[in-house]
Amino acid sequence: MTTLILLLPQRSRLRAQGRDALPAEGQARGEHGREYDYVFSRDGVQIESQGRAPAALLPRADTVIAAPAEADVSWHRLTLPRAGRAKLRAALAGMLEEALLDDPETLHFAVEPEALGGAPAWVAVTHKAWLTEQLGLLEQAQISVDRVTPLSWPDQQPRGYFLAQGDTLGLRWSHAAGAAHLCLEGSLARDLFPPAAVLNTQWHGEPEVLAAAERWLGAAVAPQSRAERMLDLLKSPWNLRQFELAPRTRGMQLLRELYRGLMSRRWRPVRWGLAGLVVVQLLGLNLWAWQQRQQLESRRAALATTLTTAFPQVRAVLDAPLQMQRETELLRASAGRVGEQDLEVLLSAAATAWPAERGPADALSFETGRLLIPAAGWSDAQIQQFRRQLQSEGWQLDVNDGRMSLSRNRAL
């Protein structure tokens, strides 16, 4: 399943004098020329391609993940209120109102995955109009964003990522108590990392700043490019598309979402298990069909052997049961014995069931295995009585075109 991960341009800020700051990188070209840093992967493990391109030229993928700039997401810890989904957003706005710098109505909230009401949880906050605009611009380019995932988030496992910030060294640090960006000029930031904290943290950094990062930290730092860090978002449980920004899926789009979920790496063991089950079922069905064919061939061979043994004059076996019946009938006829298809047997059956109030039949017509009797003058009650009497003896009576046809009931 192909995946496209792209970085949203950082939201522009206001200067202290009240004038707009310079547009963030990627926005200075205007709305139609806006470009996005992206990573494209076919399997979610290896990077197929990466680069920077306008939305219209981005690779098409089954799943699209957008990551806002880390400065555009703030984190707040609170006890999640026990409220329904429809009222939860308003409850969060009321609880965080004093901790927020902007009007809560202008902000977008997202709750920690699998958080329960009444338990502590993290809430991500970002600018609602800005995020809505970013998603809308991508929608105009026929790119449907499935998840909005932050590059870093509070987690029990502390993580640090060193990156170049102009001419200085920057650090994105996330831990159980929050996530923040630190400027590493001076010694103040270094005091935040005692030896124990350094040992317990997973350190990564852009390859071009590794030497400076290791000198500052005094420990080894694993190289990780920005593209590799973006690909790691596939492991993130976060999705900021909640509440009013939750994707609306109906019909085929819902099926598409289900397909994407099943094709994700998290469901890979289930897919392998289902594939193995299908293979086992196919093998089992083929084995069962082969056994049934073998048994059928064995029975056919046994019937053919019985036929050629009982009737050596039969050279070619085409339909063993039918040929055996014909040969038996020939033996019976040659011995002068009466069979079920003969006139004598049919007359005897008709005489046994003949209604007492009926006189002799006006006419009879015989065909091999069938006796025809005119039905003229017979009432429905008499015909039904005649039929029931014959059925009890294993015979069948049909009425058609004013004639009754008597024959052996083959269904028995």
DRENDO-1510 file (C-alpha; in Angstrom, 1 decimal, always signed):
<recs>
REC; n; res; u; v; w
REC; 1; MET; +0.0; +0.0; +0.0 .
REC; 2; THR; +1.6; +3.3; -1.1 .
REC; 3; THR; +2.0; +6.1; +1.4 .
REC; 4; LEU; +2.6; +9.9; +0.9 .
REC; 5; ILE; +3.9; +11.9; +3.8 .
REC; 6; LEU; +4.1; +15.7; +3.4 .
REC; 7; LEU; +5.0; +18.6; +5.7 .
REC; 8; LEU; +2.6; +21.4; +6.0 .
REC; 9; PRO; +4.2; +24.9; +5.8 .
REC; 10; GLN; +4.6; +26.6; +9.1 .
REC; 11; ARG; +1.9; +29.1; +10.0 .
REC; 12; SER; +3.0; +32.8; +9.7 .
REC; 13; ARG; +3.3; +34.7; +13.0 .
REC; 14; LEU; +2.7; +38.4; +13.9 .
REC; 15; ARG; +5.5; +40.7; +14.8 .
REC; 16; ALA; +5.5; +42.6; +18.0 .
REC; 17; GLN; +4.7; +45.8; +16.1 .
REC; 18; GLY; +1.5; +44.2; +14.9 .
REC; 19; ARG; +2.6; +43.7; +11.3 .
REC; 20; ASP; +2.6; +40.4; +9.5 .
REC; 21; ALA; +5.8; +38.5; +9.7 .
REC; 22; LEU; +7.5; +37.3; +6.5 .
REC; 23; PRO; +5.6; +34.3; +5.1 .
REC; 24; ALA; +6.8; +30.9; +6.2 .
REC; 25; GLU; +8.9; +28.9; +3.8 .
REC; 26; GLY; +6.8; +27.5; +1.0 .
REC; 27; GLN; +4.1; +30.2; +1.3 .
REC; 28; ALA; +6.1; +33.1; -0.3 .
REC; 29; ARG; +5.4; +31.8; -3.8 .
REC; 30; GLY; +1.6; +32.4; -3.4 .
REC; 31; GLU; -1.2; +30.0; -3.0 .
REC; 32; HIS; -0.9; +28.3; -6.4 .
REC; 33; GLY; +2.9; +28.0; -6.2 .
REC; 34; ARG; +3.0; +26.6; -2.7 .
REC; 35; GLU; +5.3; +23.6; -2.4 .
REC; 36; TYR; +5.5; +20.7; +0.1 .
REC; 37; ASP; +8.4; +18.6; +1.3 .
REC; 38; TYR; +7.3; +15.0; +0.8 .
REC; 39; VAL; +8.3; +11.4; +1.2 .
REC; 40; PHE; +6.7; +8.6; -0.9 .
REC; 41; SER; +6.9; +4.9; +0.1 .
REC; 42; ARG; +5.4; +1.8; -1.5 .
REC; 43; ASP; +5.7; -0.5; +1.5 .
REC; 44; GLY; +5.9; +1.9; +4.5 .
REC; 45; VAL; +9.5; +0.7; +5.2 .
REC; 46; GLN; +11.7; +2.0; +2.3 .
REC; 47; ILE; +11.6; +5.5; +0.9 .
REC; 48; GLU; +10.7; +5.3; -2.8 .
REC; 49; SER; +11.2; +9.0; -3.5 .
REC; 50; GLN; +11.4; +12.3; -1.7 .
REC; 51; GLY; +11.6; +16.0; -2.6 .
REC; 52; ARG; +9.7; +19.2; -2.8 .
REC; 53; ALA; +6.8; +19.9; -5.2 .
REC; 54; PRO; +3.5; +21.8; -5.6 .
REC; 55; ALA; +0.4; +19.9; -4.6 .
REC; 56; ALA; -0.6; +19.1; -8.2 .
REC; 57; LEU; +2.7; +17.4; -8.8 .
REC; 58; LEU; +2.9; +15.3; -5.6 .
REC; 59; PRO; +2.9; +11.5; -6.1 .
REC; 60; ARG; -0.5; +9.8; -5.8 .
REC; 61; ALA; -0.8; +7.3; -2.9 .
REC; 62; ASP; -3.3; +5.1; -1.2 .
REC; 63; THR; -2.7; +6.9; +2.2 .
REC; 64; VAL; -1.8; +10.5; +2.7 .
REC; 65; ILE; -0.3; +11.8; +6.0 .
REC; 66; ALA; +0.3; +15.5; +6.6 .
REC; 67; ALA; +2.5; +16.7; +9.4 .
REC; 68; PRO; +2.2; +20.3; +10.7 .
REC; 69; ALA; +5.3; +22.2; +11.9 .
REC; 70; GLU; +6.1; +21.4; +15.5 .
REC; 71; ALA; +5.9; +25.1; +16.4 .
REC; 72; ASP; +2.2; +25.0; +15.3 .
REC; 73; VAL; +1.1; +22.4; +17.8 .
REC; 74; SER; +1.0; +22.9; +21.6 .
REC; 75; TRP; +0.4; +20.2; +24.2 .
REC; 76; HIS; -1.7; +20.3; +27.3 .
REC; 77; ARG; -2.2; +17.7; +30.1 .
REC; 78; LEU; -5.6; +17.4; +31.8 .
REC; 79; THR; -8.1; +15.0; +33.2 .
REC; 80; LEU; -10.3; +14.1; +30.3 .
REC; 81; PRO; -14.0; +15.0; +31.1 .
REC; 82; ARG; -16.6; +12.4; +31.0 .
REC; 83; ALA; -18.6; +13.8; +28.0 .
REC; 84; GLY; -20.0; +12.4; +24.8 .
REC; 85; ARG; -18.1; +13.0; +21.6 .
REC; 86; ALA; -20.5; +15.8; +20.6 .
REC; 87; LYS; -19.9; +17.7; +23.8 .
REC; 88; LEU; -16.3; +16.8; +24.4 .
REC; 89; ARG; -14.8; +19.6; +22.3 .
REC; 90; ALA; -16.8; +22.3; +24.1 .
REC; 91; ALA; -15.7; +20.8; +27.5 .
REC; 92; LEU; -12.1; +20.9; +26.4 .
REC; 93; ALA; -12.3; +24.5; +25.4 .
REC; 94; GLY; -13.7; +25.4; +28.8 .
REC; 95; MET; -11.1; +23.5; +30.7 .
REC; 96; LEU; -8.2; +25.0; +28.7 .
REC; 97; GLU; -9.5; +28.5; +28.3 .
REC; 98; GLU; -7.1; +30.0; +30.9 .
REC; 99; ALA; -4.1; +28.2; +29.5 .
REC; 100; LEU; -4.6; +29.3; +25.9 .
REC; 101; LEU; -3.3; +32.5; +24.4 .
REC; 102; ASP; -6.0; +32.6; +21.7 .
REC; 103; ASP; -9.8; +32.4; +21.7 .
REC; 104; PRO; -10.7; +28.7; +22.1 .
REC; 105; GLU; -13.2; +29.1; +19.2 .
REC; 106; THR; -10.3; +29.8; +16.9 .
REC; 107; LEU; -8.4; +26.7; +17.9 .
REC; 108; HIS; -8.6; +23.0; +17.0 .
REC; 109; PHE; -8.3; +20.2; +19.6 .
REC; 110; ALA; -7.3; +16.6; +19.3 .
REC; 111; VAL; -7.4; +14.1; +22.1 .
REC; 112; GLU; -4.8; +11.4; +22.9 .
REC; 113; PRO; -5.6; +8.1; +21.2 .
REC; 114; GLU; -7.5; +5.6; +23.3 .
REC; 115; ALA; -8.0; +8.1; +26.1 .
REC; 116; LEU; -10.7; +7.4; +28.6 .
REC; 117; GLY; -13.0; +9.9; +30.4 .
REC; 118; GLY; -11.9; +10.6; +33.9 .
REC; 119; ALA; -8.3; +9.7; +33.2 .
REC; 120; PRO; -5.3; +12.0; +32.5 .
REC; 121; ALA; -4.7; +12.6; +28.8 .
REC; 122; TRP; -2.8; +14.8; +26.4 .
REC; 123; VAL; -4.6; +17.3; +24.2 .
REC; 124; ALA; -3.0; +18.7; +21.1 .
REC; 125; VAL; -4.0; +22.3; +20.2 .
REC; 126; THR; -3.4; +24.0; +16.8 .
REC; 127; HIS; -5.0; +26.9; +14.9 .
REC; 128; LYS; -8.3; +25.7; +13.4 .
REC; 129; ALA; -8.6; +28.1; +10.4 .
REC; 130; TRP; -5.0; +27.6; +9.4 .
REC; 131; LEU; -5.3; +23.8; +9.5 .
REC; 132; THR; -8.7; +23.9; +7.7 .
REC; 133; GLU; -7.1; +26.0; +5.0 .
REC; 134; GLN; -4.2; +23.6; +4.5 .
REC; 135; LEU; -6.5; +20.6; +4.2 .
REC; 136; GLY; -8.7; +22.5; +1.8 .
REC; 137; LEU; -5.9; +23.5; -0.5 .
REC; 138; LEU; -4.8; +19.9; -0.7 .
REC; 139; GLU; -8.4; +18.8; -1.4 .
REC; 140; GLN; -8.5; +21.2; -4.3 .
REC; 141; ALA; -5.5; +19.4; -5.8 .
REC; 142; GLN; -7.3; +16.0; -5.4 .
REC; 143; ILE; -5.2; +15.0; -2.4 .
REC; 144; SER; -7.3; +13.6; +0.4 .
REC; 145; VAL; -5.4; +13.7; +3.7 .
REC; 146; ASP; -6.2; +10.7; +5.8 .
REC; 147; ARG; -4.2; +11.6; +8.9 .
REC; 148; VAL; -2.7; +14.8; +10.4 .
REC; 149; THR; +0.1; +13.6; +12.6 .
REC; 150; PRO; +2.6; +15.7; +14.6 .
REC; 151; LEU; +6.3; +15.0; +14.1 .
REC; 152; SER; +6.8; +14.7; +17.9 .
REC; 153; TRP; +4.4; +14.1; +20.8 .
REC; 154; PRO; +4.6; +13.4; +24.6 .
REC; 155; ASP; +5.6; +9.8; +25.2 .
REC; 156; GLN; +6.9; +7.6; +28.0 .
REC; 157; GLN; +10.0; +7.0; +25.9 .
REC; 158; PRO; +12.0; +10.2; +25.8 .
REC; 159; ARG; +13.3; +11.2; +22.3 .
REC; 160; GLY; +15.6; +13.9; +21.1 .
REC; 161; TYR; +16.2; +15.0; +17.5 .
REC; 162; PHE; +19.0; +17.5; +16.6 .
REC; 163; LEU; +18.6; +19.7; +13.5 .
REC; 164; ALA; +20.1; +22.6; +11.9 .
REC; 165; GLN; +18.4; +25.9; +12.8 .
REC; 166; GLY; +20.1; +28.6; +10.7 .
REC; 167; ASP; +23.6; +28.8; +12.0 .
REC; 168; THR; +22.7; +27.3; +15.3 .
REC; 169; LEU; +21.9; +23.8; +16.6 .
REC; 170; GLY; +18.3; +23.1; +17.6 .
REC; 171; LEU; +16.7; +20.2; +19.5 .
REC; 172; ARG; +13.2; +18.7; +19.3 .
REC; 173; TRP; +12.7; +17.0; +22.7 .
REC; 174; SER; +9.7; +14.9; +23.6 .
REC; 175; HIS; +9.2; +13.0; +26.9 .
REC; 176; ALA; +6.5; +12.0; +29.3 .
REC; 177; ALA; +6.0; +15.6; +30.5 .
REC; 178; GLY; +5.6; +17.2; +27.1 .
REC; 179; ALA; +7.3; +18.1; +23.9 .
REC; 180; ALA; +9.3; +21.3; +23.2 .
REC; 181; HIS; +11.8; +22.9; +20.9 .
REC; 182; LEU; +15.1; +24.0; +22.5 .
REC; 183; CYS; +17.7; +26.4; +21.2 .
REC; 184; LEU; +21.1; +25.0; +22.3 .
REC; 185; GLU; +23.0; +28.3; +22.5 .
REC; 186; GLY; +24.5; +28.8; +25.9 .
REC; 187; SER; +24.5; +26.3; +28.8 .
REC; 188; LEU; +21.0; +26.6; +30.1 .
REC; 189; ALA; +19.5; +23.9; +27.9 .
REC; 190; ARG; +22.4; +21.5; +28.7 .
REC; 191; ASP; +21.5; +21.7; +32.4 .
REC; 192; LEU; +18.2; +20.0; +31.5 .
REC; 193; PHE; +19.9; +16.8; +30.6 .
REC; 194; PRO; +21.7; +15.1; +33.5 .
REC; 195; PRO; +23.6; +11.9; +32.8 .
REC; 196; ALA; +20.5; +9.8; +33.7 .
REC; 197; ALA; +18.3; +11.6; +31.3 .
REC; 198; VAL; +20.9; +11.3; +28.5 .
REC; 199; LEU; +21.1; +7.5; +29.0 .
REC; 200; ASN; +17.3; +7.0; +28.9 .
REC; 201; THR; +16.7; +9.1; +25.8 .
REC; 202; GLN; +16.7; +7.9; +22.2 .
REC; 203; TRP; +18.9; +10.5; +20.4 .
REC; 204; HIS; +18.8; +11.1; +16.6 .
REC; 205; GLY; +19.9; +13.9; +14.4 .
REC; 206; GLU; +20.3; +15.2; +10.9 .
REC; 207; PRO; +23.5; +13.7; +9.4 .
REC; 208; GLU; +25.0; +17.2; +8.8 .
REC; 209; VAL; +24.8; +18.2; +12.5 .
REC; 210; LEU; +25.9; +14.9; +14.1 .
REC; 211; ALA; +29.3; +16.0; +15.1 .
REC; 212; ALA; +28.0; +19.2; +16.7 .
REC; 213; ALA; +25.2; +17.3; +18.4 .
REC; 214; GLU; +27.6; +14.8; +19.9 .
REC; 215; ARG; +30.0; +17.5; +21.1 .
REC; 216; TRP; +27.1; +19.3; +22.8 .
REC; 217; LEU; +25.5; +16.1; +24.3 .
REC; 218; GLY; +28.6; +14.2; +25.2 .
REC; 219; ALA; +27.1; +11.0; +23.9 .
REC; 220; ALA; +26.5; +9.2; +20.6 .
REC; 221; VAL; +23.7; +10.4; +18.3 .
REC; 222; ALA; +22.2; +8.1; +15.6 .
REC; 223; PRO; +21.9; +9.6; +12.2 .
REC; 224; GLN; +18.4; +10.1; +10.9 .
REC; 225; SER; +17.5; +12.2; +7.9 .
REC; 226; ARG; +14.4; +14.4; +7.8 .
REC; 227; ALA; +12.9; +12.0; +5.3 .
REC; 228; GLU; +13.5; +9.0; +7.6 .
REC; 229; ARG; +11.9; +10.9; +10.5 .
REC; 230; MET; +8.9; +11.7; +8.3 .
REC; 231; LEU; +8.6; +8.0; +7.4 .
REC; 232; ASP; +8.5; +7.2; +11.2 .
REC; 233; LEU; +5.1; +8.9; +11.3 .
REC; 234; LEU; +3.6; +5.7; +10.2 .
REC; 235; LYS; +4.3; +4.4; +13.7 .
REC; 236; SER; +2.5; +7.3; +15.3 .
REC; 237; PRO; -0.8; +6.6; +17.0 .
REC; 238; TRP; -1.9; +10.3; +16.7 .
REC; 239; ASN; -4.4; +11.7; +14.3 .
REC; 240; LEU; -5.3; +15.4; +14.7 .
REC; 241; ARG; -8.3; +15.0; +12.3 .
REC; 242; GLN; -10.9; +14.9; +15.1 .
REC; 243; PHE; -14.2; +16.6; +15.9 .
REC; 244; GLU; -15.1; +19.1; +13.1 .
REC; 245; LEU; -12.1; +18.1; +11.0 .
REC; 246; ALA; -12.7; +14.4; +11.2 .
REC; 247; PRO; -12.9; +13.0; +7.6 .
REC; 248; ARG; -16.4; +12.2; +6.5 .
REC; 249; THR; -16.5; +8.7; +4.9 .
REC; 250; ARG; -19.5; +7.3; +3.1 .
REC; 251; GLY; -20.0; +4.5; +0.6 .
REC; 252; MET; -16.9; +3.7; -1.5 .
REC; 253; GLN; -14.8; +6.1; +0.6 .
REC; 254; LEU; -15.6; +4.1; +3.7 .
REC; 255; LEU; -14.6; +0.9; +1.9 .
REC; 256; ARG; -11.4; +2.7; +0.9 .
REC; 257; GLU; -10.7; +3.5; +4.5 .
REC; 258; LEU; -11.3; -0.1; +5.6 .
REC; 259; TYR; -9.0; -1.3; +2.8 .
REC; 260; ARG; -6.3; +1.1; +3.9 .
REC; 261; GLY; -6.6; +0.0; +7.5 .
REC; 262; LEU; -6.3; -3.7; +6.6 .
REC; 263; MET; -3.3; -3.0; +4.3 .
REC; 264; SER; -1.4; -1.2; +7.1 .
REC; 265; ARG; +1.6; -2.7; +8.7 .
REC; 266; ARG; -0.3; -3.2; +12.0 .
REC; 267; TRP; -2.6; -5.7; +10.3 .
REC; 268; ARG; +0.2; -7.5; +8.4 .
REC; 269; PRO; +0.1; -10.6; +10.7 .
REC; 270; VAL; -3.6; -10.8; +10.2 .
REC; 271; ARG; -3.3; -10.6; +6.4 .
REC; 272; TRP; -0.7; -13.3; +6.5 .
REC; 273; GLY; -2.9; -15.4; +8.7 .
REC; 274; LEU; -5.9; -15.0; +6.4 .
REC; 275; ALA; -3.8; -15.7; +3.4 .
REC; 276; GLY; -2.5; -18.9; +5.1 .
REC; 277; LEU; -6.0; -19.9; +6.0 .
REC; 278; VAL; -7.2; -19.4; +2.4 .
REC; 279; VAL; -4.3; -21.5; +1.1 .
REC; 280; VAL; -5.0; -24.3; +3.6 .
REC; 281; GLN; -8.7; -24.2; +2.7 .
REC; 282; LEU; -7.8; -24.4; -1.0 .
REC; 283; LEU; -5.4; -27.3; -0.5 .
REC; 284; GLY; -8.0; -29.1; +1.7 .
REC; 285; LEU; -10.7; -28.7; -0.9 .
REC; 286; ASN; -8.5; -29.9; -3.7 .
REC; 287; LEU; -7.4; -32.9; -1.6 .
REC; 288; TRP; -11.1; -33.7; -0.7 .
REC; 289; ALA; -12.1; -33.3; -4.4 .
REC; 290; TRP; -9.3; -35.7; -5.4 .
REC; 291; GLN; -10.4; -38.2; -2.9 .
REC; 292; GLN; -14.0; -38.0; -4.1 .
REC; 293; ARG; -12.8; -38.5; -7.7 .
REC; 294; GLN; -10.8; -41.5; -6.7 .
REC; 295; GLN; -13.8; -43.0; -4.9 .
REC; 296; LEU; -16.0; -42.3; -7.8 .
REC; 297; GLU; -13.6; -43.9; -10.3 .
REC; 298; SER; -13.2; -46.9; -8.0 .
REC; 299; ARG; -17.0; -47.4; -7.9 .
REC; 300; ARG; -17.3; -47.1; -11.6 .
REC; 301; ALA; -14.5; -49.6; -12.1 .
REC; 302; ALA; -16.3; -52.0; -9.7 .
REC; 303; LEU; -19.6; -51.6; -11.6 .
REC; 304; ALA; -17.8; -52.2; -14.9 .
REC; 305; THR; -16.1; -55.4; -13.5 .
REC; 306; THR; -19.5; -56.6; -12.2 .
REC; 307; LEU; -21.1; -56.1; -15.6 .
REC; 308; THR; -18.4; -57.8; -17.6 .
REC; 309; THR; -18.2; -60.6; -15.1 .
REC; 310; ALA; -22.0; -61.3; -15.1 .
REC; 311; PHE; -22.4; -60.7; -18.8 .
REC; 312; PRO; -19.2; -61.6; -20.6 .
REC; 313; GLN; -20.8; -60.8; -24.0 .
REC; 314; VAL; -20.7; -57.1; -23.1 .
REC; 315; ARG; -17.5; -55.8; -24.7 .
REC; 316; ALA; -17.7; -52.0; -24.3 .
REC; 317; VAL; -18.9; -50.5; -21.0 .
REC; 318; LEU; -20.6; -47.2; -21.6 .
REC; 319; ASP; -23.3; -47.0; -18.8 .
REC; 320; ALA; -22.8; -50.0; -16.5 .
REC; 321; PRO; -26.2; -49.7; -14.6 .
REC; 322; LEU; -28.3; -49.2; -17.7 .
REC; 323; GLN; -26.5; -52.0; -19.6 .
REC; 324; MET; -26.9; -54.3; -16.7 .
REC; 325; GLN; -30.6; -53.6; -16.5 .
REC; 326; ARG; -31.0; -54.3; -20.3 .
REC; 327; GLU; -29.1; -57.5; -20.1 .
REC; 328; THR; -31.2; -58.6; -17.1 .
REC; 329; GLU; -34.4; -57.8; -19.0 .
REC; 330; LEU; -33.1; -59.9; -21.9 .
REC; 331; LEU; -32.4; -62.8; -19.6 .
REC; 332; ARG; -35.9; -62.5; -18.1 .
REC; 333; ALA; -37.6; -62.3; -21.4 .
REC; 334; SER; -35.7; -65.3; -22.8 .
REC; 335; ALA; -36.7; -67.3; -19.7 .
REC; 336; GLY; -40.4; -66.4; -20.3 .
REC; 337; ARG; -40.8; -64.6; -17.0 .
REC; 338; VAL; -43.1; -61.6; -16.6 .
REC; 339; GLY; -41.4; -58.2; -15.9 .
REC; 340; GLU; -42.7; -55.0; -14.4 .
REC; 341; GLN; -42.9; -53.4; -17.9 .
REC; 342; ASP; -45.1; -56.2; -19.3 .
REC; 343; LEU; -48.9; -55.9; -20.0 .
REC; 344; GLU; -49.8; -58.7; -17.5 .
REC; 345; VAL; -48.3; -56.9; -14.5 .
REC; 346; LEU; -49.9; -53.6; -15.4 .
REC; 347; LEU; -53.3; -55.2; -15.9 .
REC; 348; SER; -53.0; -57.0; -12.6 .
REC; 349; ALA; -52.2; -53.7; -10.8 .
REC; 350; ALA; -55.1; -51.9; -12.5 .
REC; 351; ALA; -57.5; -54.8; -11.6 .
REC; 352; THR; -56.4; -54.7; -7.9 .
REC; 353; ALA; -57.1; -51.0; -7.5 .
REC; 354; TRP; -60.1; -50.8; -9.9 .
REC; 355; PRO; -63.1; -49.1; -8.2 .
REC; 356; ALA; -65.9; -51.5; -7.4 .
REC; 357; GLU; -68.6; -49.3; -8.9 .
REC; 358; ARG; -66.8; -49.1; -12.2 .
REC; 359; GLY; -67.5; -51.6; -14.9 .
REC; 360; PRO; -65.0; -53.0; -17.4 .
REC; 361; ALA; -62.9; -50.5; -19.3 .
REC; 362; ASP; -64.2; -49.6; -22.8 .
REC; 363; ALA; -60.7; -49.7; -24.3 .
REC; 364; LEU; -57.1; -50.2; -23.3 .
REC; 365; SER; -53.8; -49.1; -24.9 .
REC; 366; PHE; -50.4; -50.6; -24.0 .
REC; 367; GLU; -46.9; -49.2; -24.4 .
REC; 368; THR; -43.8; -50.8; -22.9 .
REC; 369; GLY; -44.1; -50.0; -19.2 .
REC; 370; ARG; -47.3; -48.0; -19.5 .
REC; 371; LEU; -51.0; -48.8; -19.6 .
REC; 372; LEU; -53.4; -46.2; -21.0 .
REC; 373; ILE; -57.1; -46.2; -19.9 .
REC; 374; PRO; -59.8; -43.8; -21.1 .
REC; 375; ALA; -61.0; -41.4; -18.3 .
REC; 376; ALA; -64.4; -40.7; -19.9 .
REC; 377; GLY; -67.2; -41.2; -17.3 .
REC; 378; TRP; -64.8; -41.2; -14.3 .
REC; 379; SER; -65.5; -38.7; -11.6 .
REC; 380; ASP; -62.7; -36.8; -9.8 .
REC; 381; ALA; -63.4; -38.8; -6.6 .
REC; 382; GLN; -63.1; -42.1; -8.5 .
REC; 383; ILE; -59.8; -41.0; -10.1 .
REC; 384; GLN; -58.4; -39.9; -6.7 .
REC; 385; GLN; -59.4; -43.2; -5.1 .
REC; 386; PHE; -57.9; -45.2; -8.0 .
REC; 387; ARG; -54.6; -43.1; -7.7 .
REC; 388; ARG; -54.3; -43.6; -3.9 .
REC; 389; GLN; -54.8; -47.3; -4.2 .
REC; 390; LEU; -52.2; -47.6; -6.9 .
REC; 391; GLN; -49.7; -45.4; -5.0 .
REC; 392; SER; -49.9; -47.6; -2.0 .
REC; 393; GLU; -48.6; -50.5; -4.2 .
REC; 394; GLY; -45.8; -48.4; -5.8 .
REC; 395; TRP; -47.6; -47.4; -9.0 .
REC; 396; GLN; -48.1; -43.9; -10.5 .
REC; 397; LEU; -51.3; -42.7; -12.2 .
REC; 398; ASP; -51.2; -39.6; -14.5 .
REC; 399; VAL; -54.3; -38.0; -16.1 .
REC; 400; ASN; -53.7; -36.1; -19.4 .
REC; 401; ASP; -55.9; -35.4; -22.5 .
REC; 402; GLY; -58.8; -37.5; -21.1 .
REC; 403; ARG; -56.6; -40.6; -20.5 .
REC; 404; MET; -55.2; -42.2; -17.4 .
REC; 405; SER; -51.6; -43.5; -17.7 .
REC; 406; LEU; -50.5; -46.2; -15.3 .
REC; 407; SER; -46.8; -46.9; -14.8 .
REC; 408; ARG; -44.3; -47.9; -12.2 .
REC; 409; ASN; -43.4; -45.1; -9.7 .
REC; 410; ARG; -39.7; -44.5; -10.4 .
REC; 411; ALA; -39.3; -42.2; -7.4 .
REC; 412; LEU; -39.4; -45.2; -5.1 .
</recs>
